[in-house]
Amino acid sequence: MTMLEWFFFFLIIQVVHFAGTWKLYKKAGRKSWEAIIPIYNAVVLMQIINRPKWWVILLFIPVINLLMFPVIWVETIRSFGKNTTVDTFLVIFTLGFYTYYVNYALDVTYIEDRSLKPRTELGEWVSSVVFAIVAATLVHTYIMQPYTIPTSSLEKSLLVGDFLFVSKFHYGARIPMTTIAAPMVHDSLPLIKAKSYLKKPQLPYFRLPGFQKIKRNEIVVFSWPADTVRFFRDKSGIHVDKPIDKKSNYVKRCVGIPGDSLEIINGYIYINGKRTKLPDRTKTQYFHRVIVKDGFNPNSLINRYGSTELGGGQNGEYFVNLTDENARKLKNNPLVKNVVKEISPKGNFNKAIFPHNKQYPWSIDNYGPIYIPEEGKTVALNTKSLPFYKRIIEEYEHNNLTVNGDEIYINGKLATSYTFKQNYYWMMGDNRQNSEDARYWGYVPFDHIVGKPVFIFFSWDSNAQGIANKIRWERVFTTVHGSGKPVSYLNYFLAFLALWYGFSVYRKRKREE
């Protein structure tokens, strides 16, 4: 929906509200016209139902308002004596239109000083749950979101089974574009895997101000631009056209920022002609072909050389994922004949590699150079450059693009250049040859950015033996970014909880005295 369409929709809502409540406003001692003035009518309604005025803010926050509307409907009819369970169900299941019946058909009396405390234990429980969900959804959507690492693409930095807190406010929280969706779930409902949202109506993209820009080599959570699956890891083959904020969330390292020229040479990333310097916690891995002698213990590839992925084993030959440092150590093992890094050369066209064009026969290890688009910058547009920017122009920046021979038309006009409307980023995994990343699907637009992972609050190794070993205690309560070996703050947290508990007990005793 366009802004104009949303404006008319908002006006219609005001008319619907006025038609269903103006008599109730009068019975509450207000003027009937107060029921039709946008925003002001909500402030007056909060006074009528004896609820705080700041609730009005919640009515205009996407997703949160879906939870608040039923609460307001119930509170409105209860302010006029309609307190039964039947009344409650009717107003909810008629989407608030039961107020029309109360407004026109019943001779109700306004209860000015009604008790706001639920009359039954069930009512109190429901009230507590509703506002707990509202608070949790508010935090989840605009402040901090939990996230689980599902794949090994950032192996060594982030492990499969790490549970993270992802900050929404570092880069600025993205306001939900999908207005009708189940709270605190993503693209599908738990267990039944049904779609958790309606595609329409959609709000225009908007992001709250952040306090930092995305830095090169930071780990970032984003909406997967090429996502068409129903839910993450769905193998059904069913394709779905998703809204941006309901696309699957990916986590990768941002190796290229707007304005960069990026190239990969023999597996190493070069930015603007210089080999990039990664943070000291980053441990990039590559597949190696390892040939060993008799007597070599393959378990040492995991226990001693830190490999998390290996295969083969026939005739003393293994395919092992190793860091450069561990590969050098392995070469010095007297029981190892040879260690060769598996690098894919340029020259053989692979249609899976972005920009999916025969003019650019690149590989995942020898790739580019490629320009990372920057907002406001202009590039020449021709048949050679179009493969890089076609998806940006059509999909991400919503233009009509047609090609007639060597001529390119944007929105019906001949175009020889294009100016970008937003920033773009290049996201890659540290597990260089086992990561589905930008080398396959290209740029990540800024409107697809979700947030910055900041904290590992739990870590679970599903491959370990025994419950005690499955918890990676050394990773619990560690930071995602930073330099040096990660330090766990779990003991500090437990000490704080103990002090807080002791203080609470002491304060309670003092009050009793």
N, C-alpha and C positions, 0 to 999 in steps of 0.2 A: 504493500500500500504506500502511496505517495503521502507527503505531508498534508496536501490538500484533502486527500481522501480521509486521512486520520482526523483532520479538523472537523469535517462533516460528520464523521462517525462519533466524535466527541460531543458535538451539538445534539445529535440524535439521542445519545445516552442521557443528556441533560433533560430533553423533552420527555423521555420515558420515565425518568426519575420524578419529574414534576407531576406528570399525569398520575403517577401511582402514590404520591405522598402529600400533595398540597393540602388536602383536608386534615391530614395528621399534623402537619406543621401548625395549622390554625388551632387545632384542639390542644396543642402543646403551648399555646399562647404566643406563637410567632405569626408573622404575616405570610400569606400564601405565596406571594411573589418571591419570598426568600428561597423557595424550593427550586427555582429555575436559574438562579445566578451561579454560574460555574465556580467551583472551589468554595465560594462563600456558602453555598448550600450545604457543602460537606462539613464546614466548620459549625454551622448552625445545627446540623444533624447530630454532631458529636455532643453538643450541649443538650440536645433533647434526650439522647440516650445515656447521658451522664458518663461519657467516656472522654479521655483526654484529647485535646485538639491535635496533638502531634500524630494521632492515628490517621489524620488526613494525608500525611506524607506517605504512609504505607499504601494508601489507595492508588498512588501514582507510580509505585515501583513495580515494574514488570515482574511477573511470577508471584511476588509477594501479594499483589492485589487480588490474585485469584483465590488466595487463602483468606483474605480479609473480607471480601464481598459477602460470603455466606455468614460470617460473623456479624457484619453490619445488618444484614437482613433479619437475622434472629434477634439481635438487640433491639431493632426498631419495633418489631411486633410485640416483643416482651414489654416495651415501654408503654404499651397500650393494653396490657393485661392478657395477651395471648401467650400463655406460658406452657401449654401442654406439649407433650411429646408429638402429638399429631400436628399441632401448629408448626412446630420446629421442622418436622419432616416436609410438610407442605411448602413452607417458604423456601427450603433448600432445593427440593426436587422440581419446583416450578421456576427455579432460577430467579427468585425474588418477586415473581409476579403475583404471589399470594397477597402481597401488600395491597394490590388493586382491590381485592375482595375485602380486606380489612378497611381500606380507605373509603370505598363506596357503599358496601353492603352492610357493614356492621356499625352499630352505634357504640363505639369504644370510648373509654375515658383515659386520658393521659395520667400516668402514675409518676408524679414528679420526683418523689423521694424513694423510688423502688430500690430494694436491696440488690446489689450487684453480685452478691455471693450466690453461686449455684445452689438450687434447692435440694438436689440429690447428690449422692456420692458419685454416681455415673456422670452427672453434669459437671461436677468439679473435675473429674478425671479427663473428660473430653476437653474442657476449657484449658487445662494444663497442657494436654498433648498438642492442641491447636497452636498455642502460643510458643511451645517449644519448637514446633515445626517451623513457625514463622521466623523465630530467632535463628534457628539453624540454617534455614534457607537464605536468610539475609547474609549470614557469614559466608556460607558456601558460595553464593553467587557474586558477592561484591568484595570479600575480604580474603578468605583463605579456603582452599579446597583440598581435600585429601585425594591422593592419586597413587596408584599402584604400578610399579614397573612390570610390564608384561613380557618384554622381550630382552634379548641380550645385546641390543645395538649399542648401548653405552657401557658394556661390560668393563669392569675394573673401576669405573667412576660410579655408576649406578647398576645394581645387580637385580636380576629377576627376583621378585619377592620383597624388594624395598618398598616401604610405604612412606609416601612423602606428603608434606604440606606444600601446596603451591600457592604463592602469593599472587593475588589479583591486583594489588594496589601498587606494586613496583612499576609496572608499565602502564597502569591505569586500568581499572576494571571495565570490561566490555559489557555494556547494557544488553540484556537478552533481547534478541530480535524476535525470537519465537515467543509469542505472548500467551499461548495456551499450551501448557506443558505440566507434567507431573513434577512436583518439587523434589529436589535432591536426587534425581536420577538423570541419566544422560539421554541417549537416543532410544532406549528400550526399557520396558518394565522388567523388574527382576522375575526370574523363574519362567514366566510365560513368554518373555522376549517379544512382546507386542510393542508397537511403536508408542512412545511415551509422549507424543506431542502432535499438534495439528500444524500443518504447514502455513495455514492462513488463519487470521491476519498476521502480517509481519511488520515489525517496527523498522524504521531506517537504522542503519549502523550508527552507533554513537559510543564513545569511550570516555570515561571519566579521566581527568588529568592524572598522570603518573608522576613519580618523583625521580625516575631515571629512564634513560634510553637503553635499548638492548645493546650490550657490549659484545664485541667480537670474542668468540670462544666461550660465551656463557651458555649454560644449559637452559633450554626454553621448552615450555609446553605450548603446543599450538594445535589448532584444528587441521587435520590432514586435508590438504586442498583437493586431492584426487579421490576423496572418500565417496563411494557409492554403495557400500555394503550396508545391510540392515542394522547390524551391530558389530562390534569389534570381533574379528576372527569368525565371522559367519561364513560358512562354506556352501550355502545353498545355491549360490549363483544368481540370486535375486538382486537386481540393482535398484537403488533408491536415490532419487534426487533430493539431497538433504539441505536444509538451511545451514548457514555457516556455523551457528552456535550449536548445532546438533551433529556436526561431523565428528568422527572419532578423534579423540585426543592422542597426539603423539608427543614424545619427548626426544629431542636431539640436541646436539651442540650447534650453536649458531656460528659457523666458521666464516661466513661472509655477510657483511652488513651493507646497507645501501651505498652505492658509489664505488664499491670494490670491484677490481678485476681479479677473478679467481681462476686458478689453473691447478690441476693435479698432475704431478709428474712422478711416475713410479710409486704411487701410493701416498706421496707427501703433498700437502696443500701449500700453494704459493699464492700470496695476496699481493697484488700490485708489483709482481716480479720478485718478491722476497719470500723465502720459506717461512711459514707462520710459526710463531713460538707459542706452543700450547701451555696451559697451566700445569704446574708440577704434579698435580693429582691425576692428570690425564694419562692414561696408559693405552695408546692405540695398539690394536692387534691386527695381524695379517696371517693368512693361511700359509703354512710352510709344508713342503714335502720333506719328510725326515726318513732317512734310511739308517737302520741300526744293525748292530752285530748280535750274534747269539749271546744270551745272558742279560740283555737289556730288559729292565723292568718297565713295562709301559705305564704302570701306575705313577712312576716318577714324573711323567709328563704333566700330570695333574698336581701331585703333591709337592714336587720340587720346582717345576718350571711354570706352574700357575696356569696351565691351559684349561679352558672351560669347554672347549669343543675339539674333539678329535675323532678320526675315523680311520679306516684301513686296518692294518695289522698283518696283511698277507705278505709273506716273503720278506718280513722285516721292514715294510714300508708303511708309514703313517702320514696322515694329513692332519696337521695340528695348527690350532690358532694360538699364536704367540706374540708377545711384545718383542720389539727389537732387542731389548736388553736380555730377555730370557732366551731368545734365539741364539745370541752370542754365547751365553752360558752353556746352552745345549751343544753347540759346536765343539766346545772344549771337553765334552764328555768322551773319554776314550772308547766307550762302547757305541759311539755314534759315528757312522761313516760320512754322512752328508746332511746338510740342512740348507734347503733352497726356498727362498721366498717366492710364492706363486704370484706373479705380476702379469696382468692382462695388458698386452700392447695396444697401441692405437692401430687403426687401419681396417679392422673388420667391422662393418656396420652391424649394430645390434639395435633393432627397432625398440627395445625396451629402455634404451638409454635416451634421456632428454637431450636435445629437442626432437628426438624421434624422426630424424631427417637424414637422408643419404649423403647430404653435403657435409655432415659432421660424423664421421665414423670413429667415434670415441669409445673408450672403455671406462670401467669404474676406477681403474688405476692410472690411466693416462687420459685426462679429460680437460677440455677447454683450450684456450682461455674463454671465459664467459663474464659478461658484465652483469652486476647486480643492480637492478633499477633503483633509482632514488627519486623521491617525490619532487616534482617540479623540473626535473632534468628531461631534455629532449634528445631523442635518438633518430638517426636516419632510418627510414622504413623502405625496404625493398624486398625482393624475393629471397635474398640471402639472410637478412636479419629477421624477417617475419616469423620463421619457425620458433624463435626465442620469445617473441612478444605476442603471438597470436592469442594464446589463452589469457594473457593479461588484458588485452584490449577487449576481447569478447566476454570472458567469464568473470574476471575480477573487477573490471572497470565498466562493464555493462554498455558496450558499444555494438553497433551493427557493422560487421566487417565483411566485405566481399572482395574477391580477387578476380580480375578479368585479364588473363594473360600476365603481363608484367605490371599491370596497374592495380593499385590497392585503394579501395574506397572505404572510408569510415563514416558511418551515418549518411551515406549517399554522396559524400564529397571525396574527390581525389586527394590522397594523402601521400606525402613523401617523407613525413616525419611524424613522430608521436611524442607527446609530453605526458609523463606518468603522473597519476593523481594520488598515489600513495607510495610508501616505502615497501621494499621487498627484501627478503632474507634468504640465505642459503644454509639449510640445515642438514647436518650429516651425523652419522654415528661414529663412535670411537672404534667399534668393531668393524673396521673398514670394509671388509669383504663379505660381511654378513649383516648388512643393514639396508633396509628399504628406506631410502632417503631422497634428497633433492636430485641426486644423479638419475633417478628414475622418473620423478614427477615434477621437477623444476622448482620454481620460486615459491616462497611462502609470503603472501601479502600480510601487511600489518594488521588488517582487520581479522585475520585468522589467529592472531596471537592470543593465547589464553593467559599465561602468567609465567612467573619465575619460581622454580622449585627451590626451596630454601632450607628444608629441614627433613631429616629421616627420623620418623618417630617410632618405626618398628621395621624389623627385617626378618624374613622367614625363608630358610633354605629348604625347599621341598625335597631336595635330593639327599639331604643328610640322614644319617641313621640315628633314630632315637629322638624323642621330643626335645630333650635338653639341648641336643646339638643342632636342632633345626633353627633355633633362635640365634641370630648372629648378634650376640650381645655387644660386640665391639662396634657395631654400626648403629645401635639404638641411640637416639638422641644425638646424632651427629649432624653437622651442617653439610649442605650439598656443595657450596662453593667455598673458596678459601685456599690457602696454601699450606703445605706441610701435611703430615699424617693427620687424618680426621680424629678428633678427640670426642669421646662420648661424654655428654652432660647428664647422663642418667642418674649418677650418684648425687649430683648437685640438686637435681629435681626431687629425688627421694628425700634428701635432707631438708629441702624447702617444705615438702609436704609434712614431714615430721614436726618441723618447727611450727608450721601453721596449725597443725592438729593440737600441739601442746599449748599454743597461744589461745586457741578456741576453748579448750578445756579450762584453762586458767581464767579466761574472761567470764565463762559461764559460772564458775564457782564464785567469782567476785560479785557477780550480779545477785546470786542466791544469798550471799552474806548480807 
